[in-house]
Amino acid sequence: MSESAEPDEVRGWSPAPDEGQAGTVLTKDGQWAYRYKDGAELIMMKMPERPAPA
């Protein structure tokens, strides 16, 4: 899950919609969360800031 961009290009990565899977997920209300194993409780996390497009 890496991303790369040209020096003047802004790109971003978004997690998959939450379906009970492990890893970083996007909740139905648009927040990012992390689940350490399938079916575990979500750990809410702050969405990373992205630079504004020029």
ModelCIF file with pLDDT and N, C-alpha, C, O atoms, coordinates in Angstrom:
data_MODEL
#
_entry.id   MODEL 
#
_entity.id                         1 
_entity.type                       polymer 
_entity.pdbx_number_of_molecules   1 
#
_entity_poly.entity_id                      1 
_entity_poly.type                           'polypeptide(L)' 
_entity_poly.nstd_linkage                   no 
_entity_poly.nstd_monomer                   no 
_entity_poly.pdbx_seq_one_letter_code       MSESAEPDEVRGWSPAPDEGQAGTVLTKDGQWAYRYKDGAELIMMKMPERPAPA 
_entity_poly.pdbx_seq_one_letter_code_can   MSESAEPDEVRGWSPAPDEGQAGTVLTKDGQWAYRYKDGAELIMMKMPERPAPA 
_entity_poly.pdbx_strand_id                 A 
#
loop_
_entity_poly_seq.entity_id 
_entity_poly_seq.num 
_entity_poly_seq.mon_id 
_entity_poly_seq.hetero 
1 1  MET n 
1 2  SER n 
1 3  GLU n 
1 4  SER n 
1 5  ALA n 
1 6  GLU n 
1 7  PRO n 
1 8  ASP n 
1 9  GLU n 
1 10 VAL n 
1 11 ARG n 
1 12 GLY n 
1 13 TRP n 
1 14 SER n 
1 15 PRO n 
1 16 ALA n 
1 17 PRO n 
1 18 ASP n 
1 19 GLU n 
1 20 GLY n 
1 21 GLN n 
1 22 ALA n 
1 23 GLY n 
1 24 THR n 
1 25 VAL n 
1 26 LEU n 
1 27 THR n 
1 28 LYS n 
1 29 ASP n 
1 30 GLY n 
1 31 GLN n 
1 32 TRP n 
1 33 ALA n 
1 34 TYR n 
1 35 ARG n 
1 36 TYR n 
1 37 LYS n 
1 38 ASP n 
1 39 GLY n 
1 40 ALA n 
1 41 GLU n 
1 42 LEU n 
1 43 ILE n 
1 44 MET n 
1 45 MET n 
1 46 LYS n 
1 47 MET n 
1 48 PRO n 
1 49 GLU n 
1 50 ARG n 
1 51 PRO n 
1 52 ALA n 
1 53 PRO n 
1 54 ALA n 
#
_struct_asym.id          A 
_struct_asym.entity_id   1 
#
loop_
_ma_qa_metric.id 
_ma_qa_metric.mode 
_ma_qa_metric.name 
_ma_qa_metric.software_group_id 
_ma_qa_metric.type 
1 global pLDDT . pLDDT 
2 local  pLDDT . pLDDT 
#
_ma_qa_metric_global.metric_id      1 
_ma_qa_metric_global.metric_value   82.80 
_ma_qa_metric_global.model_id       1 
_ma_qa_metric_global.ordinal_id     1 
#
loop_
_ma_qa_metric_local.label_asym_id 
_ma_qa_metric_local.label_comp_id 
_ma_qa_metric_local.label_seq_id 
_ma_qa_metric_local.metric_id 
_ma_qa_metric_local.metric_value 
_ma_qa_metric_local.model_id 
_ma_qa_metric_local.ordinal_id 
A MET 1  2 43.00 1 1  
A SER 2  2 45.00 1 2  
A GLU 3  2 47.00 1 3  
A SER 4  2 49.00 1 4  
A ALA 5  2 50.00 1 5  
A GLU 6  2 55.00 1 6  
A PRO 7  2 55.00 1 7  
A ASP 8  2 55.00 1 8  
A GLU 9  2 55.00 1 9  
A VAL 10 2 57.00 1 10 
A ARG 11 2 63.00 1 11 
A GLY 12 2 75.00 1 12 
A TRP 13 2 84.00 1 13 
A SER 14 2 89.00 1 14 
A PRO 15 2 93.00 1 15 
A ALA 16 2 95.00 1 16 
A PRO 17 2 96.00 1 17 
A ASP 18 2 96.00 1 18 
A GLU 19 2 96.00 1 19 
A GLY 20 2 95.00 1 20 
A GLN 21 2 96.00 1 21 
A ALA 22 2 96.00 1 22 
A GLY 23 2 96.00 1 23 
A THR 24 2 95.00 1 24 
A VAL 25 2 96.00 1 25 
A LEU 26 2 95.00 1 26 
A THR 27 2 96.00 1 27 
A LYS 28 2 95.00 1 28 
A ASP 29 2 94.00 1 29 
A GLY 30 2 92.00 1 30 
A GLN 31 2 94.00 1 31 
A TRP 32 2 95.00 1 32 
A ALA 33 2 96.00 1 33 
A TYR 34 2 97.00 1 34 
A ARG 35 2 96.00 1 35 
A TYR 36 2 95.00 1 36 
A LYS 37 2 95.00 1 37 
A ASP 38 2 95.00 1 38 
A GLY 39 2 91.00 1 39 
A ALA 40 2 94.00 1 40 
A GLU 41 2 96.00 1 41 
A LEU 42 2 96.00 1 42 
A ILE 43 2 96.00 1 43 
A MET 44 2 96.00 1 44 
A MET 45 2 94.00 1 45 
A LYS 46 2 90.00 1 46 
A MET 47 2 84.00 1 47 
A PRO 48 2 80.00 1 48 
A GLU 49 2 82.00 1 49 
A ARG 50 2 75.00 1 50 
A PRO 51 2 76.00 1 51 
A ALA 52 2 74.00 1 52 
A PRO 53 2 72.00 1 53 
A ALA 54 2 68.00 1 54 
#
loop_
_atom_site.group_PDB 
_atom_site.id 
_atom_site.type_symbol 
_atom_site.label_atom_id 
_atom_site.label_alt_id 
_atom_site.label_comp_id 
_atom_site.label_asym_id 
_atom_site.label_entity_id 
_atom_site.label_seq_id 
_atom_site.pdbx_PDB_ins_code 
_atom_site.Cartn_x 
_atom_site.Cartn_y 
_atom_site.Cartn_z 
_atom_site.occupancy 
_atom_site.B_iso_or_equiv 
_atom_site.pdbx_formal_charge 
_atom_site.auth_seq_id 
_atom_site.auth_comp_id 
_atom_site.auth_asym_id 
_atom_site.auth_atom_id 
_atom_site.pdbx_PDB_model_num 
ATOM 1   N N  . MET A 1 1  ? 0.819   -1.187  0.000  1.00 43.00 ? 1  MET A N  1 
ATOM 2   C CA . MET A 1 1  ? 0.000   0.000   0.000  1.00 43.00 ? 1  MET A CA 1 
ATOM 3   C C  . MET A 1 1  ? 0.862   1.250   0.000  1.00 43.00 ? 1  MET A C  1 
ATOM 4   O O  . MET A 1 1  ? 0.854   2.029   0.952  1.00 43.00 ? 1  MET A O  1 
ATOM 5   N N  . SER A 1 2  ? 1.581   1.421   -1.046 1.00 45.00 ? 2  SER A N  1 
ATOM 6   C CA . SER A 1 2  ? 2.390   2.620   -1.139 1.00 45.00 ? 2  SER A CA 1 
ATOM 7   C C  . SER A 1 2  ? 1.866   3.477   -2.274 1.00 45.00 ? 2  SER A C  1 
ATOM 8   O O  . SER A 1 2  ? 1.084   3.024   -3.110 1.00 45.00 ? 2  SER A O  1 
ATOM 9   N N  . GLU A 1 3  ? 2.302   4.696   -2.286 1.00 47.00 ? 3  GLU A N  1 
ATOM 10  C CA . GLU A 1 3  ? 1.915   5.582   -3.370 1.00 47.00 ? 3  GLU A CA 1 
ATOM 11  C C  . GLU A 1 3  ? 3.144   6.347   -3.815 1.00 47.00 ? 3  GLU A C  1 
ATOM 12  O O  . GLU A 1 3  ? 4.058   6.588   -3.025 1.00 47.00 ? 3  GLU A O  1 
ATOM 13  N N  . SER A 1 4  ? 3.164   6.720   -5.055 1.00 49.00 ? 4  SER A N  1 
ATOM 14  C CA . SER A 1 4  ? 4.249   7.535   -5.562 1.00 49.00 ? 4  SER A CA 1 
ATOM 15  C C  . SER A 1 4  ? 3.666   8.548   -6.517 1.00 49.00 ? 4  SER A C  1 
ATOM 16  O O  . SER A 1 4  ? 2.605   8.328   -7.100 1.00 49.00 ? 4  SER A O  1 
ATOM 17  N N  . ALA A 1 5  ? 4.358   9.655   -6.675 1.00 50.00 ? 5  ALA A N  1 
ATOM 18  C CA . ALA A 1 5  ? 3.872   10.713  -7.552 1.00 50.00 ? 5  ALA A CA 1 
ATOM 19  C C  . ALA A 1 5  ? 5.052   11.475  -8.108 1.00 50.00 ? 5  ALA A C  1 
ATOM 20  O O  . ALA A 1 5  ? 6.132   11.505  -7.518 1.00 50.00 ? 5  ALA A O  1 
ATOM 21  N N  . GLU A 1 6  ? 4.828   12.083  -9.243 1.00 55.00 ? 6  GLU A N  1 
ATOM 22  C CA . GLU A 1 6  ? 5.828   12.978  -9.806 1.00 55.00 ? 6  GLU A CA 1 
ATOM 23  C C  . GLU A 1 6  ? 5.941   14.194  -8.884 1.00 55.00 ? 6  GLU A C  1 
ATOM 24  O O  . GLU A 1 6  ? 5.009   14.469  -8.128 1.00 55.00 ? 6  GLU A O  1 
ATOM 25  N N  . PRO A 1 7  ? 7.049   14.925  -8.927 1.00 55.00 ? 7  PRO A N  1 
ATOM 26  C CA . PRO A 1 7  ? 7.242   16.050  -8.004 1.00 55.00 ? 7  PRO A CA 1 
ATOM 27  C C  . PRO A 1 7  ? 6.104   17.066  -7.974 1.00 55.00 ? 7  PRO A C  1 
ATOM 28  O O  . PRO A 1 7  ? 5.795   17.596  -6.907 1.00 55.00 ? 7  PRO A O  1 
ATOM 29  N N  . ASP A 1 8  ? 5.472   17.355  -9.112 1.00 55.00 ? 8  ASP A N  1 
ATOM 30  C CA . ASP A 1 8  ? 4.398   18.351  -9.135 1.00 55.00 ? 8  ASP A CA 1 
ATOM 31  C C  . ASP A 1 8  ? 3.009   17.729  -9.123 1.00 55.00 ? 8  ASP A C  1 
ATOM 32  O O  . ASP A 1 8  ? 2.020   18.427  -9.345 1.00 55.00 ? 8  ASP A O  1 
ATOM 33  N N  . GLU A 1 9  ? 2.922   16.451  -8.871 1.00 55.00 ? 9  GLU A N  1 
ATOM 34  C CA . GLU A 1 9  ? 1.649   15.747  -8.925 1.00 55.00 ? 9  GLU A CA 1 
ATOM 35  C C  . GLU A 1 9  ? 1.209   15.359  -7.516 1.00 55.00 ? 9  GLU A C  1 
ATOM 36  O O  . GLU A 1 9  ? 2.005   14.850  -6.728 1.00 55.00 ? 9  GLU A O  1 
ATOM 37  N N  . VAL A 1 10 ? -0.062  15.602  -7.206 1.00 57.00 ? 10 VAL A N  1 
ATOM 38  C CA . VAL A 1 10 ? -0.606  15.214  -5.911 1.00 57.00 ? 10 VAL A CA 1 
ATOM 39  C C  . VAL A 1 10 ? -1.503  14.005  -6.123 1.00 57.00 ? 10 VAL A C  1 
ATOM 40  O O  . VAL A 1 10 ? -2.458  14.050  -6.899 1.00 57.00 ? 10 VAL A O  1 
ATOM 41  N N  . ARG A 1 11 ? -1.183  12.933  -5.428 1.00 63.00 ? 11 ARG A N  1 
ATOM 42  C CA . ARG A 1 11 ? -1.983  11.718  -5.507 1.00 63.00 ? 11 ARG A CA 1 
ATOM 43  C C  . ARG A 1 11 ? -2.273  11.254  -4.097 1.00 63.00 ? 11 ARG A C  1 
ATOM 44  O O  . ARG A 1 11 ? -1.552  11.607  -3.164 1.00 63.00 ? 11 ARG A O  1 
ATOM 45  N N  . GLY A 1 12 ? -3.301  10.481  -3.938 1.00 75.00 ? 12 GLY A N  1 
ATOM 46  C CA . GLY A 1 12 ? -3.630  9.992   -2.613 1.00 75.00 ? 12 GLY A CA 1 
ATOM 47  C C  . GLY A 1 12 ? -4.127  8.562   -2.646 1.00 75.00 ? 12 GLY A C  1 
ATOM 48  O O  . GLY A 1 12 ? -4.499  8.032   -3.693 1.00 75.00 ? 12 GLY A O  1 
ATOM 49  N N  . TRP A 1 13 ? -4.124  7.966   -1.499 1.00 84.00 ? 13 TRP A N  1 
ATOM 50  C CA . TRP A 1 13 ? -4.586  6.602   -1.334 1.00 84.00 ? 13 TRP A CA 1 
ATOM 51  C C  . TRP A 1 13 ? -5.747  6.637   -0.357 1.00 84.00 ? 13 TRP A C  1 
ATOM 52  O O  . TRP A 1 13 ? -5.692  7.374   0.627  1.00 84.00 ? 13 TRP A O  1 
ATOM 53  N N  . SER A 1 14 ? -6.776  5.877   -0.595 1.00 89.00 ? 14 SER A N  1 
ATOM 54  C CA . SER A 1 14 ? -7.898  5.771   0.319  1.00 89.00 ? 14 SER A CA 1 
ATOM 55  C C  . SER A 1 14 ? -8.111  4.298   0.648  1.00 89.00 ? 14 SER A C  1 
ATOM 56  O O  . SER A 1 14 ? -7.954  3.437   -0.217 1.00 89.00 ? 14 SER A O  1 
ATOM 57  N N  . PRO A 1 15 ? -8.468  4.007   1.897  1.00 93.00 ? 15 PRO A N  1 
ATOM 58  C CA . PRO A 1 15 ? -8.684  2.605   2.281  1.00 93.00 ? 15 PRO A CA 1 
ATOM 59  C C  . PRO A 1 15 ? -9.964  2.042   1.668  1.00 93.00 ? 15 PRO A C  1 
ATOM 60  O O  . PRO A 1 15 ? -10.830 2.788   1.211  1.00 93.00 ? 15 PRO A O  1 
ATOM 61  N N  . ALA A 1 16 ? -10.067 0.731   1.668  1.00 95.00 ? 16 ALA A N  1 
ATOM 62  C CA . ALA A 1 16 ? -11.259 0.050   1.160  1.00 95.00 ? 16 ALA A CA 1 
ATOM 63  C C  . ALA A 1 16 ? -12.429 0.260   2.121  1.00 95.00 ? 16 ALA A C  1 
ATOM 64  O O  . ALA A 1 16 ? -12.217 0.459   3.317  1.00 95.00 ? 16 ALA A O  1 
ATOM 65  N N  . PRO A 1 17 ? -13.658 0.218   1.612  1.00 96.00 ? 17 PRO A N  1 
ATOM 66  C CA . PRO A 1 17 ? -14.824 0.322   2.498  1.00 96.00 ? 17 PRO A CA 1 
ATOM 67  C C  . PRO A 1 17 ? -14.814 -0.794  3.542  1.00 96.00 ? 17 PRO A C  1 
ATOM 68  O O  . PRO A 1 17 ? -14.385 -1.914  3.265  1.00 96.00 ? 17 PRO A O  1 
ATOM 69  N N  . ASP A 1 18 ? -15.292 -0.473  4.745  1.00 96.00 ? 18 ASP A N  1 
ATOM 70  C CA . ASP A 1 18 ? -15.290 -1.431  5.849  1.00 96.00 ? 18 ASP A CA 1 
ATOM 71  C C  . ASP A 1 18 ? -16.321 -2.533  5.615  1.00 96.00 ? 18 ASP A C  1 
ATOM 72  O O  . ASP A 1 18 ? -17.517 -2.273  5.482  1.00 96.00 ? 18 ASP A O  1 
ATOM 73  N N  . GLU A 1 19 ? -15.831 -3.752  5.569  1.00 96.00 ? 19 GLU A N  1 
ATOM 74  C CA . GLU A 1 19 ? -16.699 -4.926  5.456  1.00 96.00 ? 19 GLU A CA 1 
ATOM 75  C C  . GLU A 1 19 ? -16.295 -5.962  6.496  1.00 96.00 ? 19 GLU A C  1 
ATOM 76  O O  . GLU A 1 19 ? -16.514 -7.157  6.300  1.00 96.00 ? 19 GLU A O  1 
ATOM 77  N N  . GLY A 1 20 ? -15.704 -5.509  7.607  1.00 95.00 ? 20 GLY A N  1 
ATOM 78  C CA . GLY A 1 20 ? -15.296 -6.413  8.680  1.00 95.00 ? 20 GLY A CA 1 
ATOM 79  C C  . GLY A 1 20 ? -13.889 -6.966  8.528  1.00 95.00 ? 20 GLY A C  1 
ATOM 80  O O  . GLY A 1 20 ? -13.464 -7.787  9.340  1.00 95.00 ? 20 GLY A O  1 
ATOM 81  N N  . GLN A 1 21 ? -13.151 -6.533  7.499  1.00 96.00 ? 21 GLN A N  1 
ATOM 82  C CA . GLN A 1 21 ? -11.811 -7.048  7.246  1.00 96.00 ? 21 GLN A CA 1 
ATOM 83  C C  . GLN A 1 21 ? -10.758 -6.356  8.112  1.00 96.00 ? 21 GLN A C  1 
ATOM 84  O O  . GLN A 1 21 ? -10.990 -5.274  8.652  1.00 96.00 ? 21 GLN A O  1 
ATOM 85  N N  . ALA A 1 22 ? -9.615  -6.992  8.231  1.00 96.00 ? 22 ALA A N  1 
ATOM 86  C CA . ALA A 1 22 ? -8.490  -6.410  8.967  1.00 96.00 ? 22 ALA A CA 1 
ATOM 87  C C  . ALA A 1 22 ? -7.812  -5.348  8.114  1.00 96.00 ? 22 ALA A C  1 
ATOM 88  O O  . ALA A 1 22 ? -7.888  -5.382  6.886  1.00 96.00 ? 22 ALA A O  1 
ATOM 89  N N  . GLY A 1 23 ? -7.146  -4.403  8.778  1.00 96.00 ? 23 GLY A N  1 
ATOM 90  C CA . GLY A 1 23 ? -6.395  -3.365  8.086  1.00 96.00 ? 23 GLY A CA 1 
ATOM 91  C C  . GLY A 1 23 ? -7.069  -2.015  8.197  1.00 96.00 ? 23 GLY A C  1 
ATOM 92  O O  . GLY A 1 23 ? -8.023  -1.852  8.958  1.00 96.00 ? 23 GLY A O  1 
ATOM 93  N N  . THR A 1 24 ? -6.581  -1.050  7.444  1.00 95.00 ? 24 THR A N  1 
ATOM 94  C CA . THR A 1 24 ? -7.157  0.292   7.425  1.00 95.00 ? 24 THR A CA 1 
ATOM 95  C C  . THR A 1 24 ? -8.399  0.266   6.554  1.00 95.00 ? 24 THR A C  1 
ATOM 96  O O  . THR A 1 24 ? -8.373  -0.239  5.432  1.00 95.00 ? 24 THR A O  1 
ATOM 97  N N  . VAL A 1 25 ? -9.493  0.816   7.081  1.00 96.00 ? 25 VAL A N  1 
ATOM 98  C CA . VAL A 1 25 ? -10.774 0.797   6.375  1.00 96.00 ? 25 VAL A CA 1 
ATOM 99  C C  . VAL A 1 25 ? -11.420 2.176   6.400  1.00 96.00 ? 25 VAL A C  1 
ATOM 100 O O  . VAL A 1 25 ? -11.084 3.024   7.226  1.00 96.00 ? 25 VAL A O  1 
ATOM 101 N N  . LEU A 1 26 ? -12.344 2.377   5.485  1.00 95.00 ? 26 LEU A N  1 
ATOM 102 C CA . LEU A 1 26 ? -13.132 3.604   5.424  1.00 95.00 ? 26 LEU A CA 1 
ATOM 103 C C  . LEU A 1 26 ? -14.533 3.268   5.923  1.00 95.00 ? 26 LEU A C  1 
ATOM 104 O O  . LEU A 1 26 ? -15.220 2.437   5.328  1.00 95.00 ? 26 LEU A O  1 
ATOM 105 N N  . THR A 1 27 ? -14.967 3.915   7.022  1.00 96.00 ? 27 THR A N  1 
ATOM 106 C CA . THR A 1 27 ? -16.286 3.633   7.589  1.00 96.00 ? 27 THR A CA 1 
ATOM 107 C C  . THR A 1 27 ? -17.380 4.256   6.731  1.00 96.00 ? 27 THR A C  1 
ATOM 108 O O  . THR A 1 27 ? -17.097 5.074   5.856  1.00 96.00 ? 27 THR A O  1 
ATOM 109 N N  . LYS A 1 28 ? -18.628 3.870   6.979  1.00 95.00 ? 28 LYS A N  1 
ATOM 110 C CA . LYS A 1 28 ? -19.758 4.385   6.200  1.00 95.00 ? 28 LYS A CA 1 
ATOM 111 C C  . LYS A 1 28 ? -19.915 5.891   6.338  1.00 95.00 ? 28 LYS A C  1 
ATOM 112 O O  . LYS A 1 28 ? -20.444 6.540   5.436  1.00 95.00 ? 28 LYS A O  1 
ATOM 113 N N  . ASP A 1 29 ? -19.458 6.464   7.469  1.00 94.00 ? 29 ASP A N  1 
ATOM 114 C CA . ASP A 1 29 ? -19.572 7.918   7.641  1.00 94.00 ? 29 ASP A CA 1 
ATOM 115 C C  . ASP A 1 29 ? -18.333 8.665   7.156  1.00 94.00 ? 29 ASP A C  1 
ATOM 116 O O  . ASP A 1 29 ? -18.203 9.864   7.401  1.00 94.00 ? 29 ASP A O  1 
ATOM 117 N N  . GLY A 1 30 ? -17.413 7.969   6.465  1.00 92.00 ? 30 GLY A N  1 
ATOM 118 C CA . GLY A 1 30 ? -16.265 8.613   5.840  1.00 92.00 ? 30 GLY A CA 1 
ATOM 119 C C  . GLY A 1 30 ? -15.028 8.749   6.703  1.00 92.00 ? 30 GLY A C  1 
ATOM 120 O O  . GLY A 1 30 ? -14.059 9.382   6.285  1.00 92.00 ? 30 GLY A O  1 
ATOM 121 N N  . GLN A 1 31 ? -15.032 8.171   7.904  1.00 94.00 ? 31 GLN A N  1 
ATOM 122 C CA . GLN A 1 31 ? -13.849 8.230   8.765  1.00 94.00 ? 31 GLN A CA 1 
ATOM 123 C C  . GLN A 1 31 ? -12.924 7.055   8.473  1.00 94.00 ? 31 GLN A C  1 
ATOM 124 O O  . GLN A 1 31 ? -13.350 6.008   7.986  1.00 94.00 ? 31 GLN A O  1 
ATOM 125 N N  . TRP A 1 32 ? -11.644 7.257   8.784  1.00 95.00 ? 32 TRP A N  1 
ATOM 126 C CA . TRP A 1 32 ? -10.672 6.178   8.655  1.00 95.00 ? 32 TRP A CA 1 
ATOM 127 C C  . TRP A 1 32 ? -10.588 5.449   9.983  1.00 95.00 ? 32 TRP A C  1 
ATOM 128 O O  . TRP A 1 32 ? -10.690 6.060   11.047 1.00 95.00 ? 32 TRP A O  1 
ATOM 129 N N  . ALA A 1 33 ? -10.401 4.130   9.914  1.00 96.00 ? 33 ALA A N  1 
ATOM 130 C CA . ALA A 1 33 ? -10.261 3.317   11.116 1.00 96.00 ? 33 ALA A CA 1 
ATOM 131 C C  . ALA A 1 33 ? -9.328  2.149   10.810 1.00 96.00 ? 33 ALA A C  1 
ATOM 132 O O  . ALA A 1 33 ? -9.040  1.854   9.650  1.00 96.00 ? 33 ALA A O  1 
ATOM 133 N N  . TYR A 1 34 ? -8.863  1.490   11.871 1.00 97.00 ? 34 TYR A N  1 
ATOM 134 C CA . TYR A 1 34 ? -7.962  0.347   11.731 1.00 97.00 ? 34 TYR A CA 1 
ATOM 135 C C  . TYR A 1 34 ? -8.534  -0.822  12.523 1.00 97.00 ? 34 TYR A C  1 
ATOM 136 O O  . TYR A 1 34 ? -9.064  -0.637  13.619 1.00 97.00 ? 34 TYR A O  1 
ATOM 137 N N  . ARG A 1 35 ? -8.426  -2.022  11.966 1.00 96.00 ? 35 ARG A N  1 
ATOM 138 C CA . ARG A 1 35 ? -8.860  -3.242  12.647 1.00 96.00 ? 35 ARG A CA 1 
ATOM 139 C C  . ARG A 1 35 ? -7.689  -4.211  12.561 1.00 96.00 ? 35 ARG A C  1 
ATOM 140 O O  . ARG A 1 35 ? -7.211  -4.523  11.471 1.00 96.00 ? 35 ARG A O  1 
ATOM 141 N N  . TYR A 1 36 ? -7.229  -4.687  13.718 1.00 95.00 ? 36 TYR A N  1 
ATOM 142 C CA . TYR A 1 36 ? -6.034  -5.537  13.720 1.00 95.00 ? 36 TYR A CA 1 
ATOM 143 C C  . TYR A 1 36 ? -6.288  -6.963  13.263 1.00 95.00 ? 36 TYR A C  1 
ATOM 144 O O  . TYR A 1 36 ? -5.347  -7.638  12.844 1.00 95.00 ? 36 TYR A O  1 
ATOM 145 N N  . LYS A 1 37 ? -7.527  -7.451  13.327 1.00 95.00 ? 37 LYS A N  1 
ATOM 146 C CA . LYS A 1 37 ? -7.858  -8.773  12.790 1.00 95.00 ? 37 LYS A CA 1 
ATOM 147 C C  . LYS A 1 37 ? -9.316  -8.772  12.358 1.00 95.00 ? 37 LYS A C  1 
ATOM 148 O O  . LYS A 1 37 ? -10.106 -7.953  12.827 1.00 95.00 ? 37 LYS A O  1 
ATOM 149 N N  . ASP A 1 38 ? -9.674  -9.686  11.468 1.00 95.00 ? 38 ASP A N  1 
ATOM 150 C CA . ASP A 1 38 ? -11.044 -9.754  10.961 1.00 95.00 ? 38 ASP A CA 1 
ATOM 151 C C  . ASP A 1 38 ? -12.040 -9.806  12.110 1.00 95.00 ? 38 ASP A C  1 
ATOM 152 O O  . ASP A 1 38 ? -11.886 -10.604 13.035 1.00 95.00 ? 38 ASP A O  1 
ATOM 153 N N  . GLY A 1 39 ? -13.066 -8.953  12.051 1.00 91.00 ? 39 GLY A N  1 
ATOM 154 C CA . GLY A 1 39 ? -14.137 -8.976  13.033 1.00 91.00 ? 39 GLY A CA 1 
ATOM 155 C C  . GLY A 1 39 ? -13.863 -8.246  14.334 1.00 91.00 ? 39 GLY A C  1 
ATOM 156 O O  . GLY A 1 39 ? -14.770 -8.125  15.158 1.00 91.00 ? 39 GLY A O  1 
ATOM 157 N N  . ALA A 1 40 ? -12.644 -7.753  14.556 1.00 94.00 ? 40 ALA A N  1 
ATOM 158 C CA . ALA A 1 40 ? -12.317 -7.053  15.807 1.00 94.00 ? 40 ALA A CA 1 
ATOM 159 C C  . ALA A 1 40 ? -12.937 -5.656  15.803 1.00 94.00 ? 40 ALA A C  1 
ATOM 160 O O  . ALA A 1 40 ? -13.358 -5.161  14.757 1.00 94.00 ? 40 ALA A O  1 
ATOM 161 N N  . GLU A 1 41 ? -12.990 -5.024  16.974 1.00 96.00 ? 41 GLU A N  1 
ATOM 162 C CA . GLU A 1 41 ? -13.508 -3.661  17.078 1.00 96.00 ? 41 GLU A CA 1 
ATOM 163 C C  . GLU A 1 41 ? -12.607 -2.706  16.299 1.00 96.00 ? 41 GLU A C  1 
ATOM 164 O O  . GLU A 1 41 ? -11.396 -2.907  16.210 1.00 96.00 ? 41 GLU A O  1 
ATOM 165 N N  . LEU A 1 42 ? -13.221 -1.661  15.734 1.00 96.00 ? 42 LEU A N  1 
ATOM 166 C CA . LEU A 1 42 ? -12.465 -0.655  15.000 1.00 96.00 ? 42 LEU A CA 1 
ATOM 167 C C  . LEU A 1 42 ? -11.727 0.273   15.952 1.00 96.00 ? 42 LEU A C  1 
ATOM 168 O O  . LEU A 1 42 ? -12.229 0.601   17.027 1.00 96.00 ? 42 LEU A O  1 
ATOM 169 N N  . ILE A 1 43 ? -10.543 0.688   15.557 1.00 96.00 ? 43 ILE A N  1 
ATOM 170 C CA . ILE A 1 43 ? -9.772  1.717   16.245 1.00 96.00 ? 43 ILE A CA 1 
ATOM 171 C C  . ILE A 1 43 ? -9.825  2.933   15.328 1.00 96.00 ? 43 ILE A C  1 
ATOM 172 O O  . ILE A 1 43 ? -9.254  2.918   14.238 1.00 96.00 ? 43 ILE A O  1 
ATOM 173 N N  . MET A 1 44 ? -10.507 3.980   15.768 1.00 96.00 ? 44 MET A N  1 
ATOM 174 C CA . MET A 1 44 ? -10.666 5.170   14.930 1.00 96.00 ? 44 MET A CA 1 
ATOM 175 C C  . MET A 1 44 ? -9.329  5.884   14.810 1.00 96.00 ? 44 MET A C  1 
ATOM 176 O O  . MET A 1 44 ? -8.569  5.939   15.777 1.00 96.00 ? 44 MET A O  1 
ATOM 177 N N  . MET A 1 45 ? -9.035  6.425   13.647 1.00 94.00 ? 45 MET A N  1 
ATOM 178 C CA . MET A 1 45 ? -7.769  7.111   13.423 1.00 94.00 ? 45 MET A CA 1 
ATOM 179 C C  . MET A 1 45 ? -7.998  8.415   12.675 1.00 94.00 ? 45 MET A C  1 
ATOM 180 O O  . MET A 1 45 ? -9.013  8.598   12.003 1.00 94.00 ? 45 MET A O  1 
ATOM 181 N N  . LYS A 1 46 ? -7.042  9.306   12.806 1.00 90.00 ? 46 LYS A N  1 
ATOM 182 C CA . LYS A 1 46 ? -7.126  10.592  12.130 1.00 90.00 ? 46 LYS A CA 1 
ATOM 183 C C  . LYS A 1 46 ? -6.734  10.398  10.668 1.00 90.00 ? 46 LYS A C  1 
ATOM 184 O O  . LYS A 1 46 ? -5.736  9.745   10.364 1.00 90.00 ? 46 LYS A O  1 
ATOM 185 N N  . MET A 1 47 ? -7.528  10.970  9.773  1.00 84.00 ? 47 MET A N  1 
ATOM 186 C CA . MET A 1 47 ? -7.228  10.901  8.346  1.00 84.00 ? 47 MET A CA 1 
ATOM 187 C C  . MET A 1 47 ? -6.004  11.753  8.056  1.00 84.00 ? 47 MET A C  1 
ATOM 188 O O  . MET A 1 47 ? -5.950  12.902  8.495  1.00 84.00 ? 47 MET A O  1 
ATOM 189 N N  . PRO A 1 48 ? -5.022  11.232  7.334  1.00 80.00 ? 48 PRO A N  1 
ATOM 190 C CA . PRO A 1 48 ? -3.829  12.029  7.035  1.00 80.00 ? 48 PRO A CA 1 
ATOM 191 C C  . PRO A 1 48 ? -4.163  13.266  6.216  1.00 80.00 ? 48 PRO A C  1 
ATOM 192 O O  . PRO A 1 48 ? -5.064  13.246  5.378  1.00 80.00 ? 48 PRO A O  1 
ATOM 193 N N  . GLU A 1 49 ? -3.432  14.335  6.468  1.00 82.00 ? 49 GLU A N  1 
ATOM 194 C CA . GLU A 1 49 ? -3.622  15.563  5.708  1.00 82.00 ? 49 GLU A CA 1 
ATOM 195 C C  . GLU A 1 49 ? -2.916  15.445  4.373  1.00 82.00 ? 49 GLU A C  1 
ATOM 196 O O  . GLU A 1 49 ? -1.818  14.894  4.287  1.00 82.00 ? 49 GLU A O  1 
ATOM 197 N N  . ARG A 1 50 ? -3.545  15.962  3.335  1.00 75.00 ? 50 ARG A N  1 
ATOM 198 C CA . ARG A 1 50 ? -2.951  15.951  2.012  1.00 75.00 ? 50 ARG A CA 1 
ATOM 199 C C  . ARG A 1 50 ? -2.778  17.388  1.568  1.00 75.00 ? 50 ARG A C  1 
ATOM 200 O O  . ARG A 1 50 ? -3.633  18.228  1.846  1.00 75.00 ? 50 ARG A O  1 
ATOM 201 N N  . PRO A 1 51 ? -1.708  17.680  0.897  1.00 76.00 ? 51 PRO A N  1 
ATOM 202 C CA . PRO A 1 51 ? -1.518  19.055  0.406  1.00 76.00 ? 51 PRO A CA 1 
ATOM 203 C C  . PRO A 1 51 ? -2.588  19.410  -0.621 1.00 76.00 ? 51 PRO A C  1 
ATOM 204 O O  . PRO A 1 51 ? -3.041  18.561  -1.388 1.00 76.00 ? 51 PRO A O  1 
ATOM 205 N N  . ALA A 1 52 ? -2.978  20.666  -0.620 1.00 74.00 ? 52 ALA A N  1 
ATOM 206 C CA . ALA A 1 52 ? -3.976  21.139  -1.575 1.00 74.00 ? 52 ALA A CA 1 
ATOM 207 C C  . ALA A 1 52 ? -3.372  21.168  -2.981 1.00 74.00 ? 52 ALA A C  1 
ATOM 208 O O  . ALA A 1 52 ? -2.211  21.539  -3.155 1.00 74.00 ? 52 ALA A O  1 
ATOM 209 N N  . PRO A 1 53 ? -4.160  20.776  -3.978 1.00 72.00 ? 53 PRO A N  1 
ATOM 210 C CA . PRO A 1 53 ? -3.638  20.829  -5.351 1.00 72.00 ? 53 PRO A CA 1 
ATOM 211 C C  . PRO A 1 53 ? -3.279  22.261  -5.752 1.00 72.00 ? 53 PRO A C  1 
ATOM 212 O O  . PRO A 1 53 ? -3.950  23.217  -5.363 1.00 72.00 ? 53 PRO A O  1 
ATOM 213 N N  . ALA A 1 54 ? -2.228  22.383  -6.523 1.00 68.00 ? 54 ALA A N  1 
ATOM 214 C CA . ALA A 1 54 ? -1.751  23.726  -6.932 1.00 68.00 ? 54 ALA A CA 1 
ATOM 215 C C  . ALA A 1 54 ? -2.522  24.239  -8.114 1.00 68.00 ? 54 ALA A C  1 
ATOM 216 O O  . ALA A 1 54 ? -2.260  25.343  -8.591 1.00 68.00 ? 54 ALA A O  1 
#
